[in-house]
Amino acid sequence: MNQIHAIILTLDEEKHIARCIGSLSGQCASVTVVDSGSKDATMAIAEDLGAHILRNEWVNHSTQMNFGIDALAGKGGWLLRIDADEVLDADSAQTLGSAIAAARPGVDGLLVRRRIHFMGRRIRHGGIEPSWQLRLWRNGRGRCEQRWMDEHIKVAGSVAKTGLVLSDINLNSLTWWTAKHNSYASREAIDILNHKHGFMNVDTLAQGGASPQARMRRFLKEQVYGRLPKRLRALLYFFYRYIIRLGFLDGEPGWYFHVLQAFWYRSLVDAKVTEIETRWAEQGGMVTDAITACTGIKISNAPTSSSRKTSAL
């Protein structure tokens, strides 16, 4: 019988970790927590629940996830990626075991539906659902693509949908949420600048082995949204999500979610890109120096010649 091994990345997740691990009860052969320096009770709780604890210094989600994948390379079976603030939903039409049992030969990755809850409400509209993500894959046949943000698992073979549902139900405050998205905006700015100036090697979803929905969204973000004027595109995106894709049906929590996630966050990303490029143009040197000065993030990849330009604008 195929075994399933879950990987959970953590940093100060004592509010969520027991709930997450509990939702996998009886369905996983093992749970591995990859922690990046929790100061709370996260590791003690996880260890009490039988999880194996690994510690690794944080760089980004891609690096951390691949660290966990490498640690489980010899176990065989299947790997499950689940965030600490997510649960395997009891409303799933399948169990993890039945999902992998139904996988045809040649299928290396399985797609699950992901649901987002915000301020106590499930966000159903604005293009948020259905969200199909590759979260379950054959061990040794998949890795996380190397990106600073919006990273996905890629597999060697084909992918298929399942009846599995993961629900993101974060219990932290809105202050925590905005701080997290401020950090996300810095990392996404790095990916946008790299797409434009090419100072790091990154993976692509252009080929197979990933969620078709993820490939389409990546194409639209880079080739359509990315070509629109910076001071207009966040507003257009919010209008598309809230009006055209009926985001207004998500009620008051939906209003805040779509304003913050579609307009505020996307505007913040663009503002960070502008700040970094302006600093680069004024001070010269490498774009990676400007990134570190503006965000505090050090880019370890060796830069190419294109990152040594003295003017970004």
C-alpha positions in Angstrom: 0.0 0.0 0.0 1.3 3.4 -0.9 2.3 5.6 2.0 1.7 9.4 2.2 4.2 11.7 4.0 3.1 15.2 4.8 5.4 18.2 4.8 4.5 21.3 6.8 6.6 24.5 6.9 6.3 26.4 10.2 7.3 29.6 11.9 5.4 30.4 15.1 2.4 28.3 14.2 1.2 27.2 17.7 -2.3 28.5 16.9 -2.6 26.2 13.9 -0.2 23.2 14.0 -2.3 20.8 16.1 -5.4 21.5 14.0 -3.5 20.9 10.8 -1.8 17.6 12.0 -5.1 16.5 13.5 -6.9 16.8 10.1 -4.4 14.3 8.7 -5.0 11.8 11.4 -5.1 8.2 10.2 -4.3 9.2 6.6 -0.5 9.8 6.6 2.3 7.5 7.4 4.4 10.4 8.7 4.3 14.1 9.2 7.5 16.2 8.9 7.6 19.7 10.2 10.3 22.0 8.7 10.7 24.8 11.1 12.6 28.0 10.4 13.1 29.3 14.0 9.8 29.2 15.9 9.9 31.0 19.3 6.6 29.7 20.5 5.3 26.2 21.3 5.0 25.1 17.6 7.7 22.4 17.7 6.7 21.0 21.1 3.1 20.7 20.0 4.1 19.0 16.7 6.5 16.7 18.4 3.8 15.6 21.0 1.6 14.8 18.1 4.2 12.5 16.6 5.6 14.8 13.9 9.3 14.6 12.9 10.9 18.0 13.4 13.6 19.4 11.0 15.1 22.8 11.4 16.4 24.9 8.4 17.3 28.6 8.1 14.7 30.5 6.1 15.4 31.7 2.6 12.0 31.4 0.9 9.2 28.9 0.5 10.8 27.1 -2.5 14.1 26.5 -0.7 12.3 25.3 2.5 10.0 23.0 0.7 12.8 21.4 -1.4 14.7 20.9 1.9 11.8 18.9 3.2 11.4 17.0 -0.1 15.1 16.0 0.0 14.8 14.9 3.6 12.1 12.4 2.6 13.7 11.2 -0.6 14.3 7.7 0.7 10.8 7.0 2.0 9.0 6.3 -1.2 5.2 6.7 -1.5 3.6 10.1 -2.0 4.3 13.5 -0.5 1.7 16.0 0.6 2.3 19.7 0.9 0.0 21.4 3.4 0.4 24.8 5.1 0.2 25.0 8.9 -2.9 27.2 8.8 -4.6 24.7 6.4 -6.7 21.6 7.1 -7.6 18.6 5.1 -11.3 19.4 4.9 -13.7 16.8 6.3 -16.0 17.6 3.4 -13.6 16.2 0.9 -15.1 13.7 -1.5 -12.1 11.4 -1.2 -9.6 10.5 1.5 -5.9 10.8 0.7 -5.6 7.0 0.4 -8.5 6.7 -2.1 -7.1 9.6 -4.1 -3.7 8.0 -4.7 -5.3 4.6 -5.2 -7.3 6.0 -8.1 -4.2 7.6 -9.7 -3.5 6.0 -13.1 0.0 4.9 -14.1 1.9 7.9 -15.4 0.1 10.4 -13.1 2.7 11.8 -10.8 0.8 14.8 -9.4 -2.7 15.2 -7.9 -4.6 18.4 -7.8 -6.7 19.4 -4.8 -9.2 22.2 -4.4 -8.1 25.0 -2.0 -10.5 27.2 -0.2 -9.7 30.5 1.5 -11.5 31.8 4.6 -11.0 35.5 5.6 -12.4 37.3 8.6 -14.7 34.3 9.4 -16.1 33.8 5.9 -15.3 31.5 3.0 -14.3 33.6 0.0 -16.1 32.0 -3.0 -16.2 34.7 -5.7 -13.9 37.1 -7.5 -12.1 34.2 -9.3 -10.9 32.7 -6.0 -12.8 29.4 -6.5 -12.3 26.9 -7.9 -8.5 26.9 -7.1 -6.8 23.7 -8.2 -3.3 23.2 -6.7 -0.8 20.4 -7.1 -0.3 19.4 -3.4 0.1 15.6 -3.6 2.8 13.9 -5.7 4.8 10.7 -6.1 8.0 10.9 -4.0 11.0 11.4 -6.2 8.9 12.7 -9.1 8.3 16.3 -8.1 10.0 19.4 -6.7 9.1 23.0 -5.9 10.0 25.5 -8.6 12.7 28.0 -7.6 11.0 31.3 -7.2 10.8 33.9 -4.5 7.0 34.0 -4.6 4.0 32.2 -6.1 6.0 28.9 -6.2 4.3 25.6 -7.3 5.2 22.0 -7.3 6.2 20.5 -10.7 6.2 16.8 -11.5 7.8 14.7 -14.2 4.6 13.1 -15.4 1.0 14.1 -15.8 -1.5 15.5 -13.3 -5.1 14.7 -12.4 -7.8 16.2 -10.3 -9.1 14.7 -7.0 -12.0 15.2 -4.6 -9.6 16.5 -1.9 -10.2 19.9 -0.4 -7.7 21.9 1.6 -9.2 24.9 3.6 -7.0 27.8 4.5 -8.4 29.1 7.8 -5.9 31.4 9.4 -6.6 32.4 13.0 -4.2 35.4 13.2 -5.3 39.1 13.2 -5.6 41.4 10.3 -2.5 43.2 11.5 -0.6 39.9 11.1 -2.1 39.3 7.6 -1.1 42.7 6.3 2.5 42.3 7.7 2.7 38.9 6.0 1.5 40.4 2.7 4.0 43.2 3.1 6.7 40.5 3.2 5.1 38.7 0.2 5.1 41.9 -1.8 8.9 42.3 -1.3 9.4 38.7 -2.6 7.0 39.2 -5.5 8.8 42.4 -6.5 12.0 40.3 -6.7 10.4 37.9 -9.2 9.0 40.8 -11.3 12.4 42.4 -11.4 14.1 39.2 -12.3 11.5 38.5 -15.1 12.5 42.0 -16.4 16.2 42.0 -15.8 17.2 38.4 -15.6 19.7 38.3 -12.7 18.7 34.8 -11.4 17.8 31.5 -12.9 14.2 30.5 -12.2 11.9 27.7 -13.1 8.9 28.0 -15.4 5.5 26.5 -15.6 5.3 26.8 -19.4 5.6 23.0 -19.9 3.5 20.2 -18.4 3.9 18.7 -14.9 2.0 21.4 -13.1 -1.6 22.5 -12.5 -3.0 23.8 -15.8 -4.8 26.6 -13.9 -1.4 27.6 -12.3 0.2 27.7 -15.8 -2.6 29.9 -17.1 -2.6 32.3 -14.2 1.2 32.6 -14.4 0.9 33.4 -18.2 -1.8 36.0 -17.5 0.2 37.6 -14.7 3.4 37.9 -16.7 2.2 38.4 -20.2 -1.1 40.4 -19.7 -1.2 42.0 -16.3 2.6 42.7 -16.3 2.3 44.6 -19.5 -0.4 47.0 -18.2 0.6 50.5 -16.8 1.7 50.1 -13.2 -0.5 52.9 -11.9 -3.6 51.4 -13.5 -3.3 47.7 -13.4 -4.1 47.1 -9.7 -7.3 49.2 -10.1 -8.3 47.2 -13.2 -7.6 43.9 -11.4 -9.8 44.9 -8.5 -12.6 45.9 -10.8 -12.3 42.6 -12.7 -12.4 40.6 -9.5 -15.0 42.6 -7.5 -17.4 43.5 -10.3 -16.9 41.2 -13.3 -16.1 38.1 -11.2 -18.8 38.9 -8.6 -16.6 39.5 -5.6 -19.2 41.7 -4.1 -21.2 38.5 -3.3 -18.7 37.7 -0.6 -20.2 40.3 1.7 -18.4 42.7 4.0 -15.4 40.3 4.6 -15.2 39.9 0.9 -15.0 43.6 0.4 -12.0 43.9 2.7 -10.4 40.8 1.2 -10.7 41.9 -2.4 -9.7 45.5 -1.7 -6.6 44.3 0.3 -5.6 41.3 -1.8 -6.4 42.6 -5.3 -5.9 46.4 -5.0 -3.7 47.2 -1.9 -1.4 44.2 -2.2 -0.9 44.5 -6.0 -0.3 48.3 -5.6 2.3 47.6 -2.9 4.1 45.2 -5.2 4.3 47.8 -7.9 5.4 50.5 -5.4 8.3 48.2 -4.3 9.4 47.6 -7.9 9.4 51.3 -8.5 11.3 52.0 -5.3 14.0 49.4 -6.1 14.4 50.5 -9.7 14.6 54.2 -8.7 17.3 53.4 -6.1 19.2 51.3 -8.7 19.1 54.2 -11.2 20.3 56.7 -8.7 23.1 54.7 -7.1 24.2 52.3 -9.9 25.8 49.0 -9.1 23.8 45.8 -9.3 20.0 45.5 -9.0 20.5 43.0 -6.2 22.2 45.7 -4.1 19.1 47.9 -4.6 16.8 45.0 -3.6 18.7 44.4 -0.4 18.8 48.1 0.4 15.0 48.4 0.0 13.7 45.1 1.3 16.5 43.7 3.5 16.5 40.5 1.4 19.9 39.2 0.2 19.9 37.6 -3.2 22.4 34.7 -3.0 22.3 33.7 -6.7 25.3 34.9 -8.7 24.1 37.8 -10.9 24.3 37.8 -14.6 25.7 40.7 -16.6 22.3 42.1 -17.0 22.1 42.9 -13.3 25.2 45.0 -13.5 23.6 47.8 -15.5 24.1 51.3 -14.0 20.6 52.5 -14.9 17.3 50.7 -14.4 15.0 53.4 -15.9 
